[in-house]
C-alpha cells in the first residue's frame, strides 16, 4: 500500500544525536555524544518517596487533570522563578508541558504559518531547528560571537525579513556552551521592542552554573512589554524521564498554547507533576543542584586539561561557564563527521558540529558532553579521542604533501 | 502588544466538555458530564508498588529514553493485543504515546494537508474533531445507524470526496455508546481496500464490555492489507494520570509518527512506562478490568431503570453494551444546551449532544456518563435530572398552547 502523507513529513528526519545515542548505548564506547545528565546523580530515594506520596495521598493525582498543569506545581514554579530568575509571573501565566521540547512545539503550532521567518543563533539547538522546519518556517541565522547575536546583523535581518520570532539559548547554550553578555541581551530586547518581535528564550541549562557570581539576568526578567516566552525543564536538575517542562510568558500566548495542548495530548502526566510538588517541599532541590554543578564543573575541568595538553595547530575550544557541553574547533582540514566513524571504532563517541548549523556548517567542529561519564572515563575517553584526532591530522598533512 | 498568530489558531477552541468539567468540579453538582473513570476503582496500591519498582530497580527508567517507547512495554502490548484483540503485530509496529489523544494528533500531523477530507461518524469523539480541524482538514460525516456507517453513503462519499482517512470508534463509542456489527466492519474494510483509504480505529473503551459473549473483532484484527491504524489507552483500565496510550499499525506509518513525536516531545514519560511493565507482571489486570466492567454495568443499569420510569413522548436512549456513556434523545422541542443551565442550578450536569456533531447538530440530544458516580448518587442525580426534564417539557408544551 502506498500512503499519501502530508507535506510536513518532508521535514521530519530522525535526529542525528538520538540515532547516535542508540548505537552508543550498545557496547563499551565512552560517549561524549548525547546530552544525558549523570544517572549517578539522580535523587532516586527522593524521587521514589515523592511518587509514593503523589500516588497514595491524593486520588486526584491519578485522575484526568487540567490542561494548564497542576496548580500547586505552577505556584511553586512561579515562586521559584521569582527567587532564582527574577521572573515575575503568576501561576496562570505558566503552562506545564511534556518537557521543554513540547513547549517549543506548541509555541510553533500557534505562531507559525508556512514561510514565516525564525531568527536563530548558528549553531543552535538541533531539535528546535527540526520543530521549526516541521512547521515549514524559514530559519535564518544571525551572525554571533561569544557574547551573543551581533546587533547590526540582527537589526538588519529583522528589518529586511520581518521575522515572527527570535529563538535563543542565551545561557550555557547547546551546543556552544556560551553565555550572552548583559549588553547583547539588552540589545536583543530593545530590537524586539522596536520592531515588535516575539522572543523564545530556551533555558534548560541556566541552573547549571559552575562558579559563584552573577550570570546575566534572563531575558524574561527584563521583559517589560510582553515580548518574551521563557521555557525550562526539570530534566537536567531532577530526572529526564518525568518529561516535565514549562513555559511562561504573556497570558494571551500561554492561553492559546494551552488550547493547542488540549488537542495535542489533553494534559501532562499528573503523577509526575504532583511528585514534583512533593519533591520541592520535602527535598532540598537547591542543595542537590549545587552537587550537580560541582560534579559537572570538575568533569569539565578534566576534559579541558586533557584538551590543553594537545599540541595541534587550529585546535580551539570554548571553556563553558555552565551547562553540559564543550564546543571544539578542529583544524580546518579535519571533517568531524568522518572522524566520528574512526572514533567509535576506537571506543569513543562525540557529536559532529555540522547538524547544529542552520546553513554553511563548519565541518571541523564537534560537541563534547562532559556530564555523563566519570572523571576516569573522561580521561580514558579523551585519550582515545586525542589519538584519533592526531591520526586524522597526520593523514591530512600527508595528503597535502 | 498585538501578536501575529498562525492560521491554525482559528481552529483551536477550548473543549466544551473540559470547560464544563472545570465548573462541575467545584461544588456539589452530581456530574454525568465528563468521561472520568471512577477514582474509587483505581488500583492505588498496585500502581504505587509498580512506580516504586520502576524507580528503584532501574536507573534507566529515570534517564532519557527512546522515542518509540520502552521496548518491554511494547512487547507486553504486542502479546496482550494478540491475546485479547487478535491483532498480530510486532513491538516494532507499536508507538507509545502520551495518551491516545496524542496518537490522533501525531497521525494527523503526518497524514493531513490543509483541505484533506476525513470521513467520520456523526456524532463522534469531540476531541478528535478538534484535532482534525486544527490541521485544517475538512471533516465530512457519513450516515450511520446503530450498526455503524451505512455502506452506500460511505462508498458514495469515498468515490466523490477521495478522503485521506476514515476515523471510527466502532466499539462502545463516545458519545453514542454503540457497537458496530460484524457486517458493517467488513464492509468498511472492503471499501478501504477497494479505494485505498487508511482507517484510524480509536478503541479506548473496547475492554469495558458489560456482558459475556462475543464482541465483533477489531478492524485491525481483520486488516490484511495494511490499511488500519489502531489506538488504545491505559486511561480507562489503569489510571488516566499516567497519560499512556499507544498506536499500532503499518510500520511505515508508525515510523513516521515516531519521527513526528521526536520533534513534538522526544518521548513519553518513561517512569510511567516502566511502572506499567511491572504492573502487568505483578498485578492481575484482567481481573481488575472485570471488576471495572461489573461496576460500570451495574451503574448503567441503575441509570437505565430510572430513565425507563420516565413517561415522556419522544424520549429514547441507546442501551450501551459497554463503555462509559449513554446517549439520550429528548423530545424535539427541548434544547439540551438550554437545559444544562437549569440542570446545573438543580445540582446535576450532563453534556449536550450538539458539540459532538460534525454538522446539523441534534439539539435535543445529551450524553450521560455513568462511571464516575456511585449508584446512590446516580439515583439522586437522575431524580434531579428527570425533574428538570419534566419542567422543560411542561414549559415547551405551555409555549405551544
Interface residues (C-beta under 8 A of the other chain):
Chain A: X1 X2 X3 X4 X5 X6 X7 X8 X9 X12 X13 X14 X15 X18 X21 X22 X34 X36 X37 X39 X42 X44 X47 X48 X51 X52 X55 X56 X59 X60 X61 X62 X63 X64 X65 X66 X67 X97 X98 X99 X101 X102 X105 X109 X110 X111 X112 X113 X116 X127 X130 X131 X134 X135 X164 X196 X198 X225 X226 X227 X235 X239 X240 X241 X242 X243 X250 X252 X253 X256 X259 X260 X262 X263 X264 X265 X266 X267 X268 X269 X270 X271 X272
Chain B: X1 X2 X3 X4 X5 X6 X7 X8 X9 X12 X13 X14 X15 X18 X22 X34 X36 X37 X39 X42 X44 X47 X48 X51 X52 X55 X56 X59 X60 X61 X62 X63 X64 X65 X66 X67 X97 X98 X99 X101 X102 X105 X109 X110 X111 X112 X113 X116 X127 X130 X131 X134 X135 X164 X196 X198 X225 X226 X227 X235 X239 X240 X241 X242 X243 X250 X252 X253 X256 X259 X260 X262 X263 X264 X265 X266 X267 X268 X269 X270 X271 X272
